[in-house]
Amino acid sequence: MKNLFFLFLFTIGCAFQASAQPPLYDDLLIYYADGDYEKLVSKAEKYIGNDKTKKDALPYLYASKGYFEMSKDDIFIDDYPKAYNQAIGMAGKALKKDKDGSMYAEHMNYYTEIKSSVVEEIQNMVDQEDYSRLRGTVMKLQRLDPKDVGSYFLLAACQYQIKDKGSAKLTVKEAQARLDAIESVEDWREVDFDMMRIGVMEYARYFVKMRQKEKADEIMNKVKQWYEDDETFMEEYDEIVNG
């Protein structure tokens, strides 16, 4: 009888432990691998709406992946017209839920891919001098990578361009603090360097335009050490600093 009692306690304990474990979300992985993105998003959002799983990062991540893949295919454009923005939003929410950074580390390639797509969008807007839309797009990028440095210089440049000088001054302080805090760039990805180059160059151009060349020279010289072999940056450097 005593043995049966302990067996009962052991069984209950195992069941409780199993129920306490977070789900592995294998179903989401399978939907993603199969390319069934509508089912993936639908199931992921059910997890997000469930009190037991809404604090887990993975449902948001897989929702982001599903939306991102749908944003690439015109067959989804009518039913999911905001898929691209939803992908970015969900990726940002996944980061907030990722308390120990393990999700981000495991899915770094995805975050690099989606960040690269936003940086490409940003570069096009810079080329078109579309500063109103650019400001919002820079903020989208910061949801994907809150630690990005170059985006703060670009955001400041946008704010200056649209005459929001109060916000620009605050953003500049944040940008400078982040730049000064950099101890090493050994773990930076190519897209991180791209974003820094775009942001710093656009920031410097603004001060050239405002006839404050010393400020443009200062920021270009601060980051030059990382771009000695970057033809695009060095051409801009010669034009601004040595021109």
SVG drawing of the C-alpha trace seen along z (x, -y; Angstrom):
<svg xmlns="http://www.w3.org/2000/svg" viewBox="-8 -77 50 79">
<polyline fill="none" stroke="black" stroke-width="0.4" points="0.0,0.0 2.9,-2.3 4.6,-1.6 1.4,-2.4 1.1,-5.7 4.7,-6.7 4.0,-5.5 0.9,-7.8 3.0,-10.8 5.7,-10.1 3.2,-9.9 1.5,-13.1 4.9,-14.8 5.9,-13.7 2.7,-14.9 3.0,-18.3 6.6,-18.7 5.6,-17.9 2.8,-20.4 5.2,-23.0 7.6,-22.6 7.1,-25.1 6.0,-23.5 8.7,-22.9 6.5,-24.3 7.4,-21.5 4.1,-22.1 5.3,-25.6 8.6,-24.3 6.8,-21.7 4.5,-24.3 7.5,-26.6 9.5,-23.7 6.5,-22.7 6.1,-26.3 2.5,-26.4 2.8,-30.0 -0.9,-30.7 -1.2,-27.8 2.0,-28.8 0.8,-32.3 -2.6,-31.1 -1.2,-28.6 1.4,-30.9 -1.2,-33.6 -3.2,-31.1 -0.2,-30.5 0.3,-34.2 -3.3,-34.6 -3.0,-31.8 -2.2,-32.9 0.1,-29.8 2.3,-30.6 2.0,-34.3 5.2,-35.1 7.3,-32.7 9.4,-34.2 9.1,-31.4 5.4,-31.9 6.2,-35.5 9.3,-34.5 7.5,-31.9 4.7,-34.4 7.3,-36.8 8.9,-34.2 5.5,-33.3 4.6,-36.9 8.0,-37.6 7.8,-34.7 4.3,-35.8 5.5,-39.3 7.8,-38.0 5.0,-36.4 2.3,-38.4 -0.2,-35.6 -0.6,-36.7 -0.8,-40.5 -4.6,-40.7 -5.2,-38.7 -2.0,-39.9 -1.3,-43.4 0.6,-44.3 2.6,-41.1 6.0,-42.8 5.3,-45.3 3.7,-42.5 6.9,-40.4 9.0,-43.2 6.6,-43.9 6.5,-40.2 10.3,-39.9 10.6,-42.9 8.1,-41.4 10.0,-38.1 13.1,-39.9 11.3,-41.5 10.2,-38.0 13.7,-36.6 14.9,-37.3 18.1,-35.2 19.0,-35.9 18.9,-32.2 16.2,-32.6 18.1,-35.5 21.4,-33.5 19.7,-30.5 17.9,-32.4 20.6,-35.1 20.5,-34.3 16.8,-35.2 17.3,-38.4 20.2,-39.2 18.0,-38.5 15.1,-40.7 17.4,-43.5 19.2,-43.4 15.8,-43.8 15.0,-46.9 18.5,-48.4 18.0,-48.0 14.7,-49.8 16.4,-52.5 19.1,-53.0 16.5,-53.5 14.8,-56.1 18.1,-57.9 18.8,-58.0 15.3,-59.5 15.7,-61.9 12.3,-60.7 12.9,-61.8 9.3,-61.6 9.0,-57.9 12.6,-57.2 12.1,-58.2 9.4,-55.6 11.5,-52.9 14.5,-53.6 12.3,-53.1 11.2,-49.8 14.8,-48.7 15.4,-49.6 12.6,-47.1 14.6,-44.4 17.9,-45.5 17.6,-47.8 21.4,-47.8 22.1,-49.2 24.2,-52.3 24.1,-53.7 20.3,-53.9 20.4,-56.6 22.6,-58.9 20.3,-58.3 17.2,-59.0 18.8,-62.3 19.5,-63.3 15.9,-62.6 14.6,-64.6 16.9,-67.5 15.7,-67.4 12.0,-67.5 12.7,-70.4 12.1,-68.4 15.2,-69.8 14.1,-69.0 13.9,-65.3 17.0,-65.4 19.1,-66.8 17.9,-64.0 18.6,-61.4 22.1,-62.8 22.9,-62.4 21.8,-58.8 23.8,-58.1 27.0,-59.6 26.6,-57.6 26.2,-54.4 29.1,-55.2 31.4,-56.0 30.4,-52.8 31.7,-50.6 34.6,-48.6 35.0,-46.2 33.3,-45.5 34.6,-42.0 31.2,-40.5 29.5,-42.9 27.8,-41.6 28.1,-43.2 24.6,-44.6 25.7,-46.4 28.5,-48.1 26.2,-49.0 23.8,-50.6 26.5,-52.6 27.9,-53.8 24.5,-54.9 23.6,-56.7 26.9,-58.5 27.2,-59.6 23.7,-61.0 24.3,-62.7 27.5,-64.2 25.8,-65.4 23.3,-67.3 25.9,-69.3 27.8,-70.0 24.5,-71.3 24.1,-73.5 27.7,-74.8 28.9,-73.1 31.7,-71.2 33.5,-70.7 30.7,-68.5 30.6,-66.5 34.4,-66.0 34.2,-64.9 31.7,-62.1 33.4,-60.9 36.8,-60.7 35.3,-58.9 34.2,-55.9 36.9,-56.0 38.9,-53.3 36.3,-50.7 35.9,-51.7 39.5,-52.1 38.7,-49.4 35.2,-50.6 35.2,-52.4 31.8,-54.0 32.7,-55.4 36.2,-56.6 34.9,-58.4 32.4,-60.2 35.1,-60.9 37.4,-62.5 34.6,-64.6 33.5,-65.8 36.7,-66.0 39.3,-66.6 37.1,-68.4"/>
</svg>
